[in-house]
Amino acid sequence: MDGAMRIFFSVGEPSGDLHGANLIRRMKSEMPEAEYVGYGGPKMTAAGCDVHYDLTQHAIMFIWDAIKQLRFFFSLVDRADEYFEKNQVDAVVLIDYPGFNWWIAKKAKRRGIPVFYYGVPQMWAWAPWRVRKIRKYVDHVLCKLPFEVPWFKQRDCHATYVGHPYFDQLENQSYDEPFLESVKSEGLVALLPGSRDREVKNNFPTLIETAGIVAQECPEAEFAVACFNQRQKQMAEEILEEVCISRGSEDSQLPEIRMYVERTPELMVAARACVACSGSVSMELLYHRKPTVIVYKVKRWVMVAQALLMRTKFITLVNLIAATDIRKTTWAPFDPERNPDDAIMPEYMSTGDVSQKVANHVVGWLTNEDRREQKVGQLDAVAQQYAIPGATARAADYIISKLRKSPSVSKAA
């Protein structure tokens, strides 16, 4: 067993891969002699992490996806435990990906390895009883959202606010200026169907129908789709073709909808308004102060589950940050039509077609400059308070300080 410090990462989402890569780079600048290993993705590999398996290939959304791959996931847990047994590991850093990461934390704690959770699961939103796993297996919770710290501390967890790492990435984001100029227009609407295949399948038809309605009201509007990768671009093109065929008559044909791969930052900057699938993309849209409608189409059983389990009235991170009270007071999902001033980004979690409601917001922003500027002002007020870079540095410095104080960090530290 050598004397170099070794830190094991467990990351399973594409966004977590990005945040993990940035965290590793920051930690390497302070501890270049340390080893960074574990589960992650290509960005973490590029940052200098010895990735034992690219877990981002298995990003999952629903419990059935996890059940189908249980044997595979448990084999990776066993592989990590064997690594803990045979190697000196000074800390385990988990990023998002609950379910799998609980097992990694459990194995680490049994071997006396301190566990840091960077970007903890949103258990304050649903199934809050899971917090007992945090108390039992996690030494330090590094919170992305400001209201998380008191929530965890009230439940006897060691929590620290570091901020959301997306803002670090955005501060250093570079843009293809020629491309920006080529797409920018006063009527550009960016359609953001999500980074997961299932999200695209579920939500892109709603985005297409929204574009069709907006085009009828605003003939000058233009539409651009931000595709996560080439495979999803092909999927989106197939969905668009299916929607066109289902419409039938030429009288109801859709406007031109252009599709781009790996152009999400530029399309956000260029757009006058956006329609996005719910997710952390809302934080990026907040950073750019973009008037946005959030959509998230789910199956009926998911809607029933959220009614029973969800404890917050919003599903959108920006709305949760901006709200003075996030507690849910009704079984029904939040309705922007009934409470137009409650959500800074109108959000529609639904089982049906909400394209007309979504289009109404977009048309308002495209045709009424005062209405759009009011929304931009609201976003700016929230962004100035919370869209502050430095989360990566704060998280890295916190972990390093704990490790340098003691190689075996305790909860009491």
GUVODREN-239178 format. One record per residue (C-alpha): x negated, z negated, y negated. Coordinates in steps of 0.2 Angstrom, whole numbers, padded with zeros to 4 digits, always signed. Example, Ala and Ser with C-alpha at 12.3 -4.5 7.8 and 13.67 -1.06 7.14 Angstrom:
BEGIN
-0062-0039+0022
-0068-0036+0005
This chain:
BEGIN
+0000+0000+0000
-0008+0006-0016
-0008-0003-0033
+0001+0010-0043
+0019+0006-0049
+0032+0017-0040
+0050+0019-0046
+0063+0027-0035
+0077+0037-0043
+0094+0041-0036
+0103+0055-0045
+0117+0066-0039
+0125+0075-0054
+0118+0090-0064
+0120+0080-0080
+0111+0065-0072
+0097+0076-0067
+0095+0081-0085
+0096+0062-0091
+0084+0057-0077
+0071+0071-0081
+0071+0065-0099
+0070+0046-0094
+0055+0051-0083
+0046+0060-0096
+0048+0045-0108
+0042+0033-0095
+0027+0044-0090
+0022+0044-0108
+0021+0025-0107
+0016+0023-0089
+0007+0039-0084
-0001+0030-0069
+0016+0026-0061
+0024+0037-0047
+0042+0043-0049
+0051+0048-0033
+0068+0049-0025
+0083+0060-0025
+0087+0071-0040
+0087+0089-0045
+0076+0103-0052
+0075+0096-0069
+0068+0080-0063
+0056+0089-0052
+0050+0099-0067
+0048+0082-0076
+0036+0076-0063
+0047+0067-0050
+0043+0069-0032
+0061+0074-0027
+0064+0070-0008
+0080+0080-0008
+0090+0089-0022
+0106+0079-0022
+0113+0089-0036
+0118+0102-0023
+0131+0090-0017
+0140+0084-0033
+0157+0079-0028
+0174+0075-0037
+0186+0069-0025
+0186+0057-0010
+0190+0070+0002
+0174+0079-0003
+0164+0063+0001
+0173+0060+0018
+0168+0077+0024
+0150+0074+0020
+0149+0056+0025
+0136+0058+0040
+0125+0068+0028
+0125+0055+0014
+0122+0041+0026
+0107+0050+0033
+0100+0051+0015
+0103+0032+0013
+0094+0028+0029
+0080+0040+0023
+0078+0030+0007
+0079+0013+0016
+0065+0019+0027
+0055+0024+0012
+0058+0007+0004
+0051-0001+0020
+0035+0009+0021
+0031+0010+0003
+0029-0001-0012
+0044+0002-0023
+0044-0008-0039
+0061-0003-0045
+0076+0008-0041
+0085+0017-0055
+0102+0024-0052
+0111+0037-0063
+0130+0039-0061
+0135+0046-0044
+0145+0030-0038
+0149+0029-0019
+0132+0035-0013
+0122+0025-0026
+0131+0009-0021
+0123+0011-0004
+0106+0014-0011
+0107-0001-0022
+0112-0012-0007
+0097-0006+0003
+0086-0009-0012
+0092-0027-0015
+0090-0031+0004
+0072-0027+0002
+0070-0037-0014
+0068-0022-0026
+0076-0024-0043
+0090-0011-0047
+0093-0003-0064
+0109+0007-0066
+0108+0019-0081
+0125+0026-0085
+0136+0015-0074
+0152+0021-0066
+0167+0019-0077
+0175+0005-0068
+0183-0002-0084
+0194+0014-0083
+0200+0012-0065
+0197+0001-0050
+0189-0013-0060
+0187-0024-0045
+0172-0014-0041
+0162-0024-0053
+0158-0036-0039
+0146-0023-0033
+0137-0023-0049
+0136-0042-0049
+0129-0041-0031
+0118-0026-0031
+0113-0022-0049
+0101-0032-0059
+0103-0023-0075
+0117-0012-0082
+0111+0000-0096
+0127+0005-0105
+0130+0022-0113
+0146+0016-0122
+0147+0002-0134
+0162-0007-0128
+0155-0007-0110
+0143-0022-0114
+0156-0035-0118
+0166-0029-0103
+0152-0031-0091
+0146-0048-0099
+0163-0055-0097
+0161-0052-0079
+0144-0060-0077
+0134-0044-0077
+0117-0042-0086
+0122-0027-0098
+0112-0019-0112
+0118-0005-0124
+0106+0009-0125
+0118+0023-0131
+0122+0040-0123
+0107+0051-0118
+0116+0067-0122
+0112+0064-0140
+0094+0064-0137
+0095+0081-0128
+0105+0088-0142
+0093+0082-0156
+0080+0093-0148
+0091+0107-0143
+0084+0124-0147
+0096+0139-0150
+0095+0158-0148
+0097+0162-0166
+0100+0181-0163
+0113+0177-0150
+0121+0165-0162
+0123+0178-0175
+0130+0191-0163
+0144+0180-0157
+0148+0170-0173
+0165+0174-0181
+0178+0165-0191
+0190+0166-0176
+0179+0162-0161
+0187+0150-0148
+0175+0144-0135
+0182+0141-0118
+0173+0128-0108
+0180+0127-0090
+0167+0114-0083
+0151+0113-0073
+0159+0111-0056
+0167+0124-0045
+0183+0114-0043
+0185+0111-0061
+0183+0130-0065
+0196+0134-0051
+0208+0121-0058
+0207+0123-0076
+0201+0140-0080
+0219+0148-0078
+0225+0136-0091
+0212+0141-0103
+0216+0160-0100
+0234+0157-0103
+0230+0147-0119
+0219+0162-0125
+0234+0174-0123
+0245+0163-0133
+0233+0160-0147
+0229+0179-0148
+0248+0182-0151
+0248+0170-0166
+0230+0174-0172
+0226+0193-0168
+0209+0190-0176
+0204+0177-0163
+0190+0180-0151
+0187+0171-0135
+0171+0167-0126
+0168+0158-0110
+0153+0146-0107
+0149+0148-0088
+0137+0135-0080
+0129+0148-0069
+0131+0166-0062
+0141+0160-0047
+0154+0152-0058
+0154+0167-0070
+0159+0178-0055
+0172+0165-0050
+0179+0165-0068
+0180+0184-0068
+0190+0184-0052
+0202+0171-0059
+0204+0181-0074
+0208+0197-0064
+0221+0187-0054
+0229+0181-0069
+0230+0198-0077
+0238+0205-0060
+0251+0191-0060
+0256+0195-0078
+0260+0213-0073
+0267+0222-0088
+0255+0229-0101
+0266+0220-0114
+0259+0204-0108
+0240+0209-0106
+0227+0196-0112
+0215+0198-0126
+0197+0202-0122
+0188+0186-0115
+0169+0188-0114
+0159+0177-0102
+0142+0171-0104
+0130+0161-0093
+0119+0147-0099
+0125+0150-0117
+0135+0134-0119
+0125+0126-0134
+0126+0143-0144
+0145+0145-0140
+0148+0127-0146
+0139+0130-0162
+0147+0147-0166
+0165+0142-0162
+0178+0137-0174
+0188+0128-0161
+0186+0124-0142
+0196+0121-0127
+0186+0111-0114
+0188+0103-0097
+0187+0084-0098
+0170+0078-0095
+0154+0073-0104
+0154+0089-0113
+0166+0080-0126
+0151+0071-0132
+0142+0087-0136
+0157+0094-0145
+0157+0078-0155
+0139+0080-0160
+0143+0097-0166
+0159+0091-0175
+0170+0104-0166
+0189+0103-0166
+0193+0102-0147
+0207+0101-0135
+0204+0093-0118
+0213+0099-0103
+0212+0092-0085
+0224+0099-0072
+0225+0089-0056
+0236+0088-0040
+0251+0077-0040
+0243+0064-0029
+0229+0062-0041
+0241+0060-0055
+0250+0046-0045
+0233+0038-0042
+0228+0038-0060
+0245+0030-0064
+0241+0016-0052
+0223+0014-0055
+0218+0019-0072
+0217+0005-0085
+0213+0016-0100
+0225+0027-0110
+0212+0041-0112
+0201+0051-0100
+0190+0058-0114
+0174+0049-0118
+0175+0053-0137
+0193+0046-0137
+0188+0031-0129
+0173+0028-0141
+0184+0032-0156
+0199+0021-0151
+0202+0003-0157
+0211-0001-0142
+0209+0009-0125
+0221-0001-0114
+0234+0008-0105
+0252+0002-0109
+0262+0015-0099
+0262+0023-0082
+0262+0040-0089
+0246+0049-0095
+0242+0050-0113
+0254+0062-0123
+0247+0070-0139
+0264+0076-0144
+0271+0058-0145
+0255+0050-0152
+0246+0064-0162
+0235+0052-0172
+0229+0041-0157
+0216+0054-0150
+0203+0062-0160
+0202+0076-0147
+0220+0080-0140
+0219+0078-0121
+0231+0084-0108
+0229+0078-0090
+0243+0086-0081
+0249+0094-0065
+0258+0109-0074
+0256+0122-0087
+0251+0115-0104
+0244+0131-0112
+0257+0132-0125
+0254+0114-0131
+0235+0117-0131
+0237+0133-0140
+0247+0125-0154
+0232+0114-0159
+0220+0129-0158
+0231+0140-0169
+0233+0126-0181
+0214+0125-0183
+0212+0143-0185
+0226+0146-0198
+0226+0130-0208
+0209+0126-0215
+0214+0110-0222
+0220+0104-0205
+0204+0110-0197
+0193+0101-0211
+0203+0085-0208
+0199+0086-0190
+0180+0089-0193
+0180+0074-0205
+0187+0063-0191
+0174+0069-0179
+0160+0067-0192
+0165+0049-0195
+0164+0045-0177
+0148+0055-0174
+0139+0046-0188
+0143+0029-0180
+0139+0033-0161
+0131+0051-0160
+0114+0043-0163
+0099+0049-0153
+0087+0036-0145
+0096+0031-0129
+0082+0038-0118
+0068+0029-0127
+0078+0013-0127
+0082+0014-0108
+0064+0018-0104
+0057+0004-0115
+0069-0008-0107
+0065-0004-0089
+0046-0004-0093
+0046-0021-0102
+0055-0029-0087
+0043-0021-0075
+0028-0026-0085
+0034-0044-0086
+0036-0046-0068
+0035-0034-0053
+0050-0042-0045
+0063-0042-0059
+0077-0055-0056
+0094-0056-0063
+0089-0071-0074
+0076-0061-0082
